[in-house]
Amino acid sequence: MVATRNDRQTELAHRSNDGIDVYLFWNEPGGGVTVVVYDARTDESFALEVDGRRALDAFNHPFAYAAWSLTGDSSASTEALAA
């Protein structure tokens, strides 16, 4: 995995399944939260800066969260992500 930020990051959680690793980081000094997804099969990754209140949604469902965040509709519910 390649870190894309210069800030110090603390890993809060990690999970791996079928060659895909998902990491949840707390970023210092600003206190932001980042979810990083790395696919070892394709050597591709992406990172999501997420609101701390939605960190577990993004960690548990990063692809759905990424699609939801691209809509730009901040009023849309994320309850469906947990389904």
HELIX and SHEET records of a PDB file:
HELIX    1   1 GLY A   52  ARG A   54  5                                   3    
HELIX    2   2 ALA A   55  ASN A   60  1                                   6    
HELIX    3   3 PRO A   62  LEU A   70  1                                   9    
HELIX    4   4 GLU A   79  ALA A   82  5                                   4    
SHEET    1   A 4 ARG A   8  ASN A  17  0                                        
SHEET    2   A 4 ILE A  20  GLU A  28 -1                                        
SHEET    3   A 4 VAL A  33  ASP A  39 -1                                        
SHEET    4   A 4 GLU A  44  VAL A  50 -1                                        
END                                                                             
